Amino acid sequence: MKSAFRKVAVLLVVFVFSSLTGVHMFNLTGRDINKDRYIEVFAEDDIRVTTADLNLRSGPGTQYSVIAVMPKGTSVTVLSVSGSWAKVIYGSKEGYAHTAYMTQVSTQIMVTTANLNMRTGPSTSYSVIRVIPNGAEVKVLSTSNGWARVVYGGSEGYSSLSYLKLKSTLPSTGETIMVTTANLNMRTGPSTSYSVIRVIPLGAEVKVLSSSNGWARVLYGGSEGYSSLSYLRLPVTSTDIRVTTEELNLRSGPSVSYSIIAVMPKGAKVTVLSVSGSWAKVNYQGKIGYAHTGYLVKEGTYASSTVITKGLVNASTKQIALTFDAGWEFETTLPLLDMLDQHGVKATFFLRALWVKDHPDLAKEILKRGHSIQNHSLTHPHMREMTEAEIRKEFTDSTAIFKNVLGITPALFRPPFGEYNDTVLKVAGEQGYKYTVMWSIDTIDWATTYNGVNIDAKYITDKVLDRATDKDIVLMHIAYMKTVDALPRMIQTLKDRGYTFKTVPQMVP
């Protein structure tokens, strides 16, 4: 079976009984957890177990045909995840399954505490494949009802968990930082017979001063004591970077019943520390919490934003889009809107987000009159000169303003000065901007003169009429009365030529 070979942190959920996952509690030597919740371990492969009878489909959606039905409790290898669908290997078959009905388990390394039988199934009634010697390291793929599915010496089978223990990753001496994998008791001495000093919360970093016989002498929050090594791990350095596909809640635990720590904007980057079922434990700007995997995709899953200069939708009549950019000027907004109303034309306005923040009433009036508002950046910078982090902030902050002030999430982006590069397009795509909209006709209405020619209303009108073709996108600005004065003859002549005026969103798929 081909492995995914991704080092990710995963959660092995331990319950007395769970009707959702079907995983039963098992005991490990040296267990000393304040509240049994889960053990966090490391996986080389992304192995998951079905939590119900689950369809294996030929593609990532319910419209695809069913290849096989995987019984509840089946282990599969996950090759990749996109949205709520995973590409998996089941036996010799490769297909797609919904992540909501799979729980992620560990491929942790454990050590035998005696000569241990490997059997063909999870009980003593199954035949013995081989005997694993005392002290041998085995790979544990999954666990259930006190039995582990293991790999050892090229063989795969089942062994009793009673004779397996976690492999310690800590040297016997020397200080190091480790992280708790459950709410963990700190005791006055190295056994459960000693009294509890305090409870160290799940996910806390502790300084380990030394270790012996499965116990660590630790420092946490100004206290010194002893805690079980079974529930301490080295800090995760994860390369599993994902991007939010929608505005997404970061919660204090892995379900909607937990409180919201933060709201992550669409397109935000998070580091995934571990995954259990449909929930991921993530690091978002230094905050550790949980988010639903259905709204997280691998970084790079988004296609870069596509640059367009004309409309893409074919129609039975000729179409043209009038667009107006706004940077700082605003005085001509109402006259411009009145002129468009007089001629029954709906246009597209690419607004600088801080313009929207400074002039919310005007921005709302544009929407009220039926026009489309799209993104023209936050500050109108030269984006090719910016770092990726700076570019991403332009998008996240500007998108937030449009949503907060106007209640909309723009889907189109026009770069300031028409400047962009691969990084701008990549980030725009991650942020949900499918198209980066340029233009096919530039009226140059921002200039007073150009190549010795006066740029007045007649020049603007003639420029459009001389060059107009089907699906054109015309660039103008909110700033100048000459632009407003150019509209009557421009619009009427184009109508006479059989053109229909459309917004840019109406001209793209």
Secondary structure, DSSP 8 states (H G I E B T S, - for coil): -------EEEEEE--S--TTT-------TT--BSS--EEEEEESS-EEEESS-EEEESSSSTTS-EEEEE-TT-EEEEEEEETTEEEEEETTEEEEEEGGGEEEE--EEEEESS-EEEESSSSTTS-EEEEE-TT-EEEEEEEETTEEEEEETTEEEEEEGGGEEE---S-SEEEEEEEESS-EEEESSSSTTS-EEEEE-TT-EEEEEEEETTEEEEEETTEEEEEEGGGEE-------EEEESS-EEEESSSSTTS-EEEEE-TT-EEEEEEEETTEEEEEETTEEEEEEGGGEEETT-S---EEESB-----SSEEEEEEEEESS--TTHHHHHHHHHHTT---EEEE-HHHHHH-HHHHHHHHHTT-EEEE--SS---GGGS-HHHHHHHHHHHHHHIIIIIS----EE--GGG---HHHHHHHHHTT--EEE--SEE--TT-SEETTEE--HHHHHHHHHHH--TTEEEEEETT-HHHHHHHHHHHHHHHHTTEEE--GGGG--
